[in-house]
Amino acid sequence: TLGEEAGAGGAAVRSTATSALGELLTKATLFGPGFHSRVPSNTSRYFSVDFGLVHLAGLDLNNLDARQLAWLDRDLAAVNRSRTPWVIVSSHFPLHHESTARHANASAAYFIGEAAEGYATSGHEFIPARCGAQFARGEGEPCEQTVGEMFAKVGAGLEPLLKKHGVDVYDAGHNHDYNPNWPICYSETKGAQLCTKPDGSQQKDYVNPLGPVHICEGNGGVPGVVGKSTLTYDCGSSAATPWCRAYGTGGAYGRFTAYNATTLVYEHVQNNGGKVTRSEE
């Protein structure tokens, strides 16, 4: 995703991505070579563009309102898969990430705010959801919104559209790390689940995925981060997040290559030297 999120109403937000790479990315000018889609959004908050074989829709999850969802529905419905067989939806915030899943009861306000960004050169900091008069949301809700509640609300509006239109990849950042996942089949009652193949087995591959592949690549230009990217562990067997494919820290960026209508490759590229430390096809 291109840099830190824009502030509400277009107000400036201090970005942590102040390196040379971050300076370029936060300007969000890299969509220039593409072609805008058939369904204009009439706003810079969210829009779509075609790159060769890829249709990319960029969203604003700071305010995922009904108007934005209605536009996304129309935009994805208008995609010509014979021309752009691959559909990627992107936003600043990951919908499914192994650390946010483990910290579902953490403070949503702290998670999306600037305070947590100060020293998070890898991963993301969390604090428990706060309670009391200052944080109460109303009668019967004495505590502030949690990370889990925030993404459940976002998912209720967005996830059905990803499924309806057969979105291939959801790509995001925010968390300063690398977290690719197996195809995810989401339901409001069960949340994120591994997709189930017709033979009853769980899908842990990328061959004809039954749900979107969610990827977080959020450490491309964070000040102070080490240049070498290291995969710290493979979380594919985690009981809490069975859909988690891998996790890594260190400075790196992601690179998509669409070879044809059947092969899309994602590479995790180390900032220092450009070594590809992981590839998913």
Disulfide bonds with the S-S distance in Angstrom:
Cys131-Cys143 1.76
Cys185-Cys195 2.13
Cys235-Cys244 1.88
